[in-house]
C-alpha cells in the first residue's frame, strides 16, 4: 500500500488483531509506535524489527491521558511525525446483565474503549493537521450497531467510537486527514478461540460465511485505509463480519431453518 516513510501508532498491539495490524503496516513500509499494557508488546516489536522496520514499544494505559501524552511524545521523538493512528486497544471482559453491572467495571470499559481513542486522537491530530496528512482507523465492533447480550458496556463504548469517528471527519477532513471505523464480527483471536464451544457454534451458525474471520483480514483492510489510495474514504463504517450484520430471519426455506436448528443444538443448550 506504500507506507514507506510513514510512522504509525497501533494501540493494543501485543497480540491478536493489534499485533496483526502492526505487522502488516510494517510490511507496507511503516515504522511503528506500539502501545499496550502487556509485557508481550516487546515480542511484537521484535517481529517488526526482523522485518527491517523500526519499532518502539511503550507500555501505557490508553485510558490515562498523562500516560498517553508521554507515550506519543516518546514515539514522536524517536520515530518522527505521526502519520497513521490505529485505535485498536479494547477490553471485552465486562459481562453482566445491565442491572448487575458494577460501577468500576462500567468505568473501566469506558476508560479503555472510548476515552482511550479520544486520548490518542487529541495527541496526534494537531500534528497531522499541521502536515496536512493523516490516516486514522478506529476499531469498533458489530456490537456498536446491534448491541451485544449481557455486554452493555462494550456495546455502548463501541457505539461511542462510531460517533467519535464521524466527528473527527467533520472537523479534520479539510486538513487532509481521514478517519474511518472498522466493525469486526467474530475474528479468530485468542479470546474467541477460548469461547465455550456451544457459544462459538451458535455465533458461527448466525454468520452467513460460516467461519470466523482472521486478524490478517482485518489488518489488510486497515492497511488500505492507511494508504494514499484511500484518501477520499472518510467517516466510513466498514463491516468485516462475514455477513453477520444482515437479517437472520428465514421465511422461505425449511432446509435452512432445519440446518440452523441442528447447528444451534437443543433449546436447553442455548
N, C-alpha and C positions, 0 to 999 in steps of 0.2 A: 504493500500500500504506500510505500515511500515515506517513511517517518525518519529518515536519516537526518541527524542534526536536531531532532526534537527531544525534549525532556518530558517524560510523562510520570505523573504520580498515580499509583494504584493503592487504594486502601484495602485492608483485608486480604493482603497478598500472600499470606503464609501458606495457604492451602486452597483446595477446591477451585471455584470459579476465579477468584482473585489471582491465584498462582497461575492458572492457565492464561489469563489476560496479560499478566506481566510478561510471561514467556513469549506470547505471541507478539506483543509490541516490541520486545527486544529483537525478535527475529525480523521484524519490519524495519529495524534500524534505530529505534529509540533507546535512549538511556533512561534508567528507571529510578525513581524515588519510591521506596516501598514503605508502607506504614501498616502496622499491625500491633496487637498486644502480645502475640505469641512468639516464643523463642524460635519457632520453626521458620520465622522470617529469614533468618540467616541462610537457610538452605535454598530458598528461592533466589536470594541474592547471589549465592554461589553458582547456581544453574545459569543465571543471566550472565555472570562473568565468563562462564565457559563458552557462551555464545559470542564472546568478543565485545560485549557492551558493558558500560559502566552501570553499577547498581549501588545505591546507598540505602541500607535498611535502617529504619528508625522505629523503635518500639514506642508507641504512643497510643493513648486512648482518644479516639476521634471525637468523643463527646466532651472532652476537656479543651476549651478554647485556648488556654495557655499552652498546653502540650502541642496542639495543632500548629499554633503560631511558631513555636520553636522548631517543630519538625519541618515545616515548609521552609523556614529561613535556612535551616541546615541543608536541605536538599538544593535550594536555590544557590546557596553559597558554594556547594561542591560541584553541582552539575550545570548550573546556569539557569536561564529564564525558563519558566514552566510553560509548556505548550499544550499539554493534554492533562486532564484530570479524569480519573475513573473512580467514582464514589461507589465502592463495592462492599465495604465493611457493613456487616449487619448481623443481628442475632435473631434466632427463631425459637428460643428455648422457654418462652413465657407462654405456657399452655394451661389455660384455665377458663371456665365459664366467666363471662364478664362480671357477674356479681361476686365472684370469689377471687378476682384478680387483686393481688396485693399492690399497695401503692408503690413500694420500692421496685417491684417487677415492671410495672407500667412505666415508671420514670426511667428505668434503665433502658427499656426498649426505645423510648422517645430519644434518650440521650445518644445512643449509638446509631439508630436507624434514620433519624431525622435531623437532630441537632448536629450530628457528625457531618453529613453532607453540607449543611449550612456553614459550619465552621471552616471546612475546606474551601468552599466557594468564596467565602469572604476574604480568604488569604490569597487566592490565586487570580481572582477576577481583575483587580486593578492592574496587575502586570500584563495580563492578556489584553486588556483594553488598550494599554499603552503601546503594545507591539502590534495591535490590530490583527491578532490571530489567536485563536484558541479553540480547543475541542474539549467538550465536557460530556461525559457519559455517566448517567446516574442509573444504578442497578435497582430497579423497583421490583415488582413481582406481580404475577397474575392476581394475587390477593389484594393488590392495590385497587383493582377494579371490582372484583367479585366477592371480596371478603374471604375469611377462612375460619371454619368452625372451631370454636374454643381458642382462637388466636386473634382477639380483637386488637390487642396492642400492635402486633405485627402488621395486620391489615391496615390499621389506621396510619401507622408510620409510613408504610409503602404507598398509601394513597397520598400522604403528605409530600412524598418525594416527587410525585407527578405534578403537584401544584408548584413545588419549588422549581421544577424543570421548566414549566411554562413561563414563570416569572423571569427566570434568567434569560430566556429567549426574548421576551418582550423588552427587557431593559438593556440587553447587551448584544443582540444580533447586529445592531448598527455598527458595532465596533469590530466586526469580523469574527465574532465568537459564536459557535454553535453549541447548543445544549440539548441533548436528547436522552430519553429514558428507554431502557430495555426492561421488558416484563417477562422474566423466565417462568416457565412452568416447572415440571418435575425434571430436575437435572441430576445426573448421576454423580453426586458428591458423596463424601464420607457419611454425612448426616442422612442422606436419602438411602444409601446402601444399608444403614443401620436400622431403618424403619422396621416395625413388626411386619411380617410377611403379608398378613391379611390387609393391612392398610396400604401397603405398596401395591398389592394386586388390585385393590379397588381403584386406586388412582390410575393405574395403567388401563384398567377396563374403561375408564372415562376419558382416556386420551385417544383421539382418533388414530394417531400414529402407532399406538400400541407399543410404545417403547419410551424409555427415558431419553432426554437429550444429554449431550455431553458438554463438559466445561469448554472443550475446544471449539464447539459450535458457537457457544456464547462469545468466546474470545475472538472468533473470526468476525462476528458482527461488530464487536467493539472496535476491532482494527479498522474496519471500513468506516465507521463513524468518526474515527480519529484522523482519517486520511484527507488529503486535499480534495479528492473526488466527492466527498460527502459535505462539502461546504454549504450547500443550499438545503440540506436536510436539517431542519431546525424546529425545536419544540415538538418533535415526533415522539410517539409512544409505540414502540415496536415490540410485538409479541414474539417470543420464541418458546413455544409451548406444545408443539405437535398438534395444535388444533384444540387444545383443552378449553379454550375460552368460548367455543361455539356451543350452541344449544344441543344438549344431550338427550332431549326428549325424542323418543321413537314412536311414531304413529302409523308407519307404513310397512313394517317388516316384522313378522313373528320370529323369523330366524334371528334377526339382530337382537330382539328382546330376549330370546332364549339364550343366546350367546352371552349377553351381558349378565343375565341372571346366574348362569353357570359360573362365570368368571368371579362374580361377587360372592358366591357361596350362599349357604343358608341364611335366612333373615336374621337368625340369632347371632351370627358371626359379624354382622355389620356394625 
